[in-house]
Amino acid sequence: MAASKVPPRAHQFQLVDGMQLQINVSGSLNGRNVRVELQLKNCNRTWVLHWGFTFPGNRSWFIPGDGSNSYKPGALQTPFTKVQSGDLYVVNIELLDPKIQAIEFVLKDGSRDRWLKLNNGNFRVELPEHDENVVTQHIPKDVIDRRAYQIWERKGRPMGSPQQQKQDYDDAVRELQFQLSRGLALDELRGNSNTEVTRTPTLTRDLPKDQTVKSLYRRRHDVGQWLHKPMGRSKSFNRQVSALMDLVEKRYGGGDDVVSRQSYYAGNCEIVVLLRVIRGEVHVLVAMNIKGSIVLHWGLSKLSSVEWLAPPPDLLPEKSKLVPGACQTYFTEVATSNGFFQVVDINLRQQKFEGIQFVIWTGGSWIKNNGANFSFYLKAINGGGEVKGSMNWLLDEIAQREKEAERSLMHRFSIATELTDRCKGEGELGLIGILVWLRFMASRHLTWNKNYNVKPREISEAQDKFTNLLQRIYLNQPSEREIVRLIMSCVGRGGKGDVGQRIRDEILTIQRNNECKTGMMEEWHQKLHNNSSPDDIIICEALLNYVTSGFRTDVYWQTLNANGLTKEKLASYDRPITSEPRFRSDAKDGLIRDLTMYLKTLKAVHSGADLESAIESCLGPPSNGHYRGSPDRIASIGGLTPKLQDSLNFVRSHVADQNIAPLMEKLLESRIELRPFLLTSHGKAKDTLFLDLALDSTVRTTLERALKDLSSVQPPEFAFYITLVLENLCLSTVNNEDLIYSIKVLPLVSGTTLITNTMASALIAA
């Protein structure tokens, strides 16, 4: 009898426009581990794989049905996924059923609506029954046990039956055999499965007490590595001196004479402003580190920091002339043994002014502060040169500029960016002032919009600039990280380009798809186009609840009222919403689909600490173009470790579980794995910081919703949850030495009467 033909494991096709299709097949049907990798090379746009699989004797296409091992006729469409940078797009398909004979497919160009076929027919890939290249290796039982434990952990650690445990064991064998077939060495598999096999239940009332304590206090990390002590932080003034500032101070004598200093950067230029008080007279020094003829174009303000008035003639420095509404002063060159700079010294004598504003002319262009004037505050000085209060100038300016900030969120975030940049070197008090201001804003105690129309894109871009600045402060000023985290929890992530524009575009799509272009939806549409805000997230959630409840208006209002939105508030918008929602009953499914997607768009802009959008910003949406999850995961997605990816995927899948212990542990594991990414500069730095904020918040909310269930557990298990809470707090706190000590001591007292249920409840609630 002739041997059956072994199908090839590699295929290559030349396509249109210089593209190549490479197909690699690994595994075997008998091993239940066939993996088909399709690669499009030299590709400059997204293509879609239109495919199905066939069975022996039947050339029809089939796809998975509703149940396991069930199939139905049809085809699937899977977009190719771009692999990092370059022109390579990939789809991976894993097939576990040994009855499948082949996959067939054609390629669809989504952007041009054209199809690519093979000689006017389908591409076909025969699947091998046997893997002749793999020599079956003996896999030690301890390696299989550890892999089975990992599989059980990925499922959420269910209290499984012996049959389910056997299934986990069999799945572990198949995974390991597959990885051996891919060329991994047994030692590598042993390292990848290096996990202690101890199954930890959530609420352990049914287990012996000694087993509970043993499993609950197996810590896999050294909390001592998280120690962070603030180094030399002043409560009111954290001086940051650049080389130019140091040079100017040495030349003019710094010390106690300098009561305020500020550095500005414009391109490659640095501008230093010093405020000095000499024998009761106030001097403002403006210095630059460039050569050539440059002119300071400046004015003073008396009543507010945004005012610009020409100075009195008796205050003009040398080489100055008055022009309409301003003064122009040439810089003077200063050369020292340590370097060169140019300076203007403005002697205000003992006259009182609110501030000074200026721009600089370099002979060919104006140097400005991100398109605006440079502003330097003078109100901190009273007649005798005494500093009134460490941050009074910031509080005064916030109060004065609130009228401008309430015009729109774009104005508010732009002002916040400017003020934060100016006070970032003033220590924690400056950032605390920004925090209090924005907490009032987030709590709706300040006006978000008043008689001003602004596009969502403009709000999103202003948010993006502000949060980028906060991320830089977080990275460069470790002592202020705790305050920065609190500030970022008050604002959305924002973004450039179409991030904000999608708010305008997608509401039109919802109205068109579901024929709801009048009434409440049109009123909301007008608000979104002109005054989008975090309230729109609540409105969208209320509409979703209204639709899913069978169009119950009371559910709509319950959702709004529970989140602080009343009829009066909706009617008070510049673009008021006064109507109640009304939809066609047959539009229910479409509305649920479209509003669910739109909610993600709104959260991406207005809710930086939302867990789902934060995970998606780092990992992408679930599936990532894979038909099934592949056992041999890629090394990283966006630089994140495989362990972090697994933890985040677990969190995303189990965030609503009633069984909270596995979720809590995975939340903490995610934060621990994420920590190194927060301390380095990279392209996803802001996204990872928002992700950490979301994980931190979810730890708290998860435990809060389970407090009732924990009321009857024993002290050791209380101590387990307290440890998780302390570890979570430790990861967010700057001065965390006492917390680390508490975490290390807690297991020593957990089995004694030192921890009572009342004490534990109080600690968890705190």
Order of alpha helices (4+ residues) and beta strands (2+ residues): beta-beta-beta-beta-beta-beta-beta-beta-beta-beta-beta-beta-alpha-alpha-alpha-alpha-alpha-beta-beta-beta-beta-beta-beta-beta-beta-beta-beta-beta-alpha-alpha-alpha-alpha-alpha-alpha-alpha-alpha-alpha-alpha-alpha-alpha-alpha-alpha-alpha-alpha-alpha-alpha
